[in-house]
Amino acid sequence: MPICISKGAREVLRLTNAFKEIKSPGTRLAVLLLIEELAQKDDPLVPKRFPPTFQRMGGD
């Protein structure tokens, strides 16, 4: 029996897989910041800062 995956879950999986392919820490951080900004525009309840457990990676 095939597993039914929602469109949103498929998109998250694709983004996660693409993110794994990014080797540069600076590029990863830029992508995270972009996603955070887009999420805030879409949902005002999204926190405006990274969670306290988030550890920023060094630049390129």
Secondary structure, DSSP 8 states (H G I E B T S, - for coil): ------HHHHHHHHHHHHHHH---HHHHHHHHHHHHHHHHHH-TTS-SS--TT-------
